[in-house]
Amino acid sequence: MKTNRRQRGTKTSSFGSPGRISHDSTIFYTSKLYEGLPKEKKVKYIESHIPHQFLDRIFCKSSEKMGELPDNSIHLMVTSPPYNVGKEYDEEFTLEEYLQFLKRVWKEIYRVLVPGGRVCINIANLGRKPYIPLHAFIIRDMLELGFLMRGEIIWNKASSSSPSTAWGSWLSASNPILRDIHEYILVFSKGTFSRKNSNKRKNTISKEEFLEFTKSIWTFPAESARKIGHPAPFPLELPYRLIQLYTFKDEIVLDPFIGSGQVAIAAIKTKRHYIGYEIEEEYVKLAEKRIKEFSVKFNSPKLFDFKSKEK
């Protein structure tokens, strides 16, 4: 007669662990390797109410100060910071000035996120002589601000990359140049990795989506700047995946550099609320036009108010 034996949980060892059954990784995470890095905090979950008039809005102002938003009120931030921000602010930024500008925005993001709220930053590195690893600098700054890093996603744009002849020294080791066909999506949390769902909101992600979106490499084409009318739009698929993966239905998604409005459209598509910031009035009008057209098509005009916005 056979007896039921309880499966033993695995734990980290010097040789790793082949399984992940009730896995105990305490040894790994208490090692010296993790000294000096931000650690999870035991914090009370707080979710502040955002006044109705500020929901589903784009504010034509800098996101360095988001006075419309109370502390602990945003569930997810998704953005792709602009590279020509110095031009928009009527001055040319050095790399350090640019990073300091972004850091002021990230600090404000930390304030408005709920405990456990997530941050997703889409970034492409720049240059070749020398190469500027913007993603590395942003990770450094986010850790200094106390964010917990969850990981990074490689967005493989190979299927849409145009033919490039920027090989450097053709068929020669003299100076071959790498041709980027990817961008990064850096993912962080505020305070804790898990987040409470105190209002019992629904998940909307399917099993198939969950299996695909939790992979660290995503492959889908880039968006046409000419088609959208904005110099650097990311495809709708990018914010759609992040919203599905990291939020529940009816929650609030923030984009501090909303540009052409892709994050807002993805929020509408997934039945979330959005809030955006953009200093260029031309792009605010473009985003509002695109959002309105999508909302009408999506048959949900009652959910969103498209009256004239305060500037």
C-alpha positions in Angstrom: 0.0 0.0 0.0 1.4 3.4 -1.1 1.5 6.3 1.3 1.3 10.0 0.2 4.6 11.7 0.7 4.7 15.5 1.1 7.0 17.1 -1.5 9.9 18.9 0.1 10.4 22.5 -0.8 13.6 23.5 -2.6 16.2 26.0 -1.3 19.1 27.9 -2.7 22.4 26.0 -2.5 26.0 26.5 -3.8 25.0 24.7 -6.9 21.6 26.4 -7.4 18.4 24.5 -7.4 16.7 22.6 -10.3 13.2 23.1 -9.0 11.1 25.9 -7.6 8.7 24.1 -5.2 8.0 26.2 -2.1 11.5 27.6 -2.8 13.4 29.2 0.1 15.9 31.7 -1.3 16.8 33.3 2.1 20.4 32.3 1.8 20.8 34.1 -1.5 19.0 37.3 -0.6 20.7 37.7 2.7 24.2 37.4 1.2 26.6 40.2 1.0 25.8 40.6 -2.8 22.6 42.4 -1.7 24.2 44.8 0.8 23.6 48.4 0.0 20.7 47.8 -2.4 17.2 49.1 -1.6 15.2 46.5 0.4 11.5 45.7 0.7 9.7 47.6 3.4 6.8 46.6 5.5 4.4 49.4 4.9 0.7 50.0 5.3 -1.1 50.0 2.0 -2.5 53.5 1.2 -4.5 54.4 -1.8 -5.5 58.0 -2.0 -8.4 59.3 -4.0 -7.8 61.4 -7.1 -10.5 64.0 -7.7 -12.8 63.0 -10.5 -11.9 66.1 -12.6 -8.3 65.1 -12.8 -8.9 61.6 -14.1 -8.6 60.9 -17.9 -6.9 64.2 -18.4 -3.7 65.4 -20.0 -2.1 68.4 -18.3 0.0 70.8 -20.4 2.8 71.3 -17.9 6.0 69.7 -16.7 5.7 66.5 -14.7 8.5 67.7 -12.3 5.6 68.9 -10.1 2.4 67.0 -10.4 0.4 69.0 -7.8 -2.9 67.6 -9.1 -2.0 64.1 -7.8 -2.0 63.3 -4.1 0.6 61.0 -2.5 -0.1 57.2 -3.0 -2.6 57.6 -5.7 -1.2 56.0 -8.9 -1.0 52.3 -9.6 1.3 52.2 -12.6 3.6 54.6 -14.5 4.5 53.8 -18.1 6.6 56.2 -20.1 9.3 56.8 -22.6 11.3 59.9 -21.7 12.0 62.4 -24.6 15.6 62.7 -25.8 15.1 66.3 -27.0 13.9 67.6 -23.7 16.5 70.4 -23.7 15.1 71.8 -26.9 11.6 71.9 -25.4 12.9 73.8 -22.3 14.7 76.3 -24.5 18.1 75.2 -23.5 20.5 72.5 -24.5 21.0 69.9 -21.7 24.3 68.2 -20.9 23.9 64.5 -20.2 24.1 65.2 -16.4 21.5 67.9 -16.6 19.2 65.6 -18.6 19.6 62.9 -16.0 19.0 65.3 -13.2 15.8 66.5 -14.9 14.6 62.9 -15.2 15.5 62.3 -11.6 13.3 65.1 -10.5 10.4 63.4 -12.4 11.2 60.0 -11.0 11.2 61.4 -7.4 7.8 62.9 -8.0 6.7 59.5 -9.4 7.8 57.8 -6.2 5.6 60.2 -4.3 2.4 59.6 -6.2 2.7 55.8 -6.5 0.8 53.6 -4.1 2.9 51.2 -2.0 4.0 48.4 -4.4 3.1 50.6 -7.4 5.0 49.8 -10.5 7.2 51.9 -12.9 8.0 50.9 -16.5 10.5 53.0 -18.4 11.0 52.4 -22.1 14.5 53.6 -23.1 16.9 53.4 -26.0 20.6 54.0 -25.7 22.3 56.6 -27.8 25.4 57.2 -29.8 28.4 55.3 -30.9 31.4 57.5 -30.3 31.0 56.9 -27.4 28.0 54.8 -26.7 25.7 56.3 -24.0 24.1 53.6 -21.9 21.1 55.7 -20.7 19.4 52.6 -19.2 22.3 52.1 -16.9 22.3 55.7 -15.7 18.5 55.6 -15.1 18.8 52.3 -13.1 21.5 54.0 -10.9 19.3 57.0 -10.3 16.1 54.9 -9.6 18.0 52.8 -7.0 19.3 55.9 -5.3 15.7 57.1 -5.0 14.8 53.9 -3.3 13.0 52.1 -6.0 13.1 48.3 -6.1 14.2 46.9 -9.5 11.9 44.1 -10.7 13.9 43.4 -13.9 14.2 44.6 -17.5 12.5 43.6 -20.7 14.3 43.6 -24.0 12.0 44.9 -26.7 13.3 43.2 -29.9 12.3 45.5 -32.9 14.1 43.3 -35.5 10.9 42.6 -37.4 10.4 46.3 -38.1 14.0 47.6 -38.3 14.8 49.3 -41.5 17.9 48.1 -43.5 20.9 49.9 -42.1 24.3 50.4 -43.6 25.9 51.8 -40.5 28.3 48.8 -40.1 31.4 51.0 -39.6 34.3 49.2 -41.1 32.7 46.8 -43.6 34.0 43.2 -43.2 36.9 44.5 -41.2 37.9 44.4 -37.5 39.1 48.0 -37.8 35.9 49.5 -36.4 32.7 47.4 -36.8 29.7 49.1 -35.4 26.8 47.4 -33.7 23.3 48.1 -35.0 20.7 48.4 -32.3 17.5 46.4 -33.0 16.3 46.6 -29.4 15.2 48.9 -26.6 14.8 48.4 -22.9 11.8 48.4 -20.6 13.1 48.9 -17.0 10.6 47.8 -14.4 10.6 49.0 -10.7 8.4 48.9 -7.6 7.8 51.4 -4.8 8.6 49.9 -1.4 7.4 46.3 -1.9 7.3 43.9 -4.8 3.8 42.7 -4.3 0.8 45.1 -4.2 -2.5 44.7 -2.4 -5.8 44.7 -4.2 -7.9 46.0 -1.3 -10.9 47.0 -3.6 -11.2 43.5 -5.1 -10.7 44.8 -8.7 -10.6 42.2 -11.5 -7.6 40.9 -13.4 -8.1 41.2 -17.2 -5.1 39.3 -18.4 -5.6 35.9 -20.1 -3.5 32.8 -19.5 -1.9 33.1 -22.9 -1.0 36.7 -22.4 0.4 36.1 -18.9 2.7 33.3 -20.3 3.9 35.6 -23.1 4.2 38.9 -21.2 6.2 37.5 -18.3 9.0 36.6 -20.8 12.1 38.9 -20.6 12.2 39.4 -24.4 9.3 40.9 -26.3 9.2 40.9 -30.1 6.8 43.2 -32.0 7.3 46.0 -34.6 7.9 49.6 -33.9 5.4 52.3 -34.6 5.5 54.7 -37.6 6.3 58.2 -36.5 4.8 59.6 -39.8 1.5 57.6 -39.2 1.1 58.8 -35.6 2.4 62.4 -36.1 4.9 62.3 -33.3 8.7 61.8 -33.7 9.1 58.9 -31.2 5.8 57.0 -30.5 6.1 53.5 -29.0 3.6 50.9 -30.3 0.3 50.4 -28.5 1.3 46.9 -27.8 4.0 48.1 -25.4 1.8 49.9 -22.8 -1.0 47.4 -23.4 1.2 44.5 -22.2 2.5 46.5 -19.2 -1.0 47.6 -18.1 -2.4 44.1 -18.4 0.5 42.6 -16.5 0.8 45.1 -13.6 -2.7 46.5 -12.9 -6.2 45.5 -12.2 -9.3 46.8 -14.0 -10.4 50.4 -13.2 -6.9 51.4 -11.8 -5.0 54.5 -12.8 -2.0 54.7 -15.2 0.2 57.7 -15.4 2.5 58.8 -18.3 4.6 61.9 -17.3 5.7 62.3 -21.0 2.5 61.3 -22.7 3.5 62.5 -26.2 1.0 61.1 -28.8 -1.2 59.5 -26.1 -0.4 55.8 -26.7 -0.5 55.0 -22.9 -3.9 56.7 -22.6 -5.3 54.7 -25.6 -4.0 51.5 -24.1 -5.6 52.4 -20.7 -9.0 52.9 -22.5 -8.6 49.6 -24.3 -8.0 47.8 -21.0 -10.7 49.7 -19.1 -8.3 51.7 -16.9 -8.1 55.4 -16.2 -5.2 57.5 -17.4 -3.4 60.8 -16.5 -0.8 62.4 -18.6 1.6 65.3 -18.6 3.1 67.0 -21.7 4.7 70.4 -22.1 4.2 70.7 -25.8 0.7 72.0 -26.6 0.9 70.6 -30.1 1.3 67.1 -28.7 -1.4 67.6 -26.1 -3.8 68.4 -28.9 -2.6 65.5 -31.0 -3.0 63.1 -28.0 -6.5 64.4 -27.2 -7.6 64.0 -30.8 -6.3 60.5 -31.0 -7.8 59.5 -27.6 -11.2 60.9 -28.6 -11.2 59.1 -32.0 -10.2 55.8 -30.3 -12.8 56.2 -27.5 -15.6 56.8 -30.0 -14.4 53.7 -32.0 -14.2 51.8 -28.7 -17.8 52.7 -27.9 -17.0 54.1 -24.4 -17.7 57.9 -24.7 -19.4 58.1 -21.2 -16.2 57.0 -19.5 -14.1 59.9 -20.6 -14.5 63.7 -20.6 -13.1 65.5 -23.6 -14.1 69.0 -22.8 -11.5 71.8 -23.2 -8.6 71.2 -20.8 -7.0 73.8 -18.5 -3.6 74.8 -19.5 
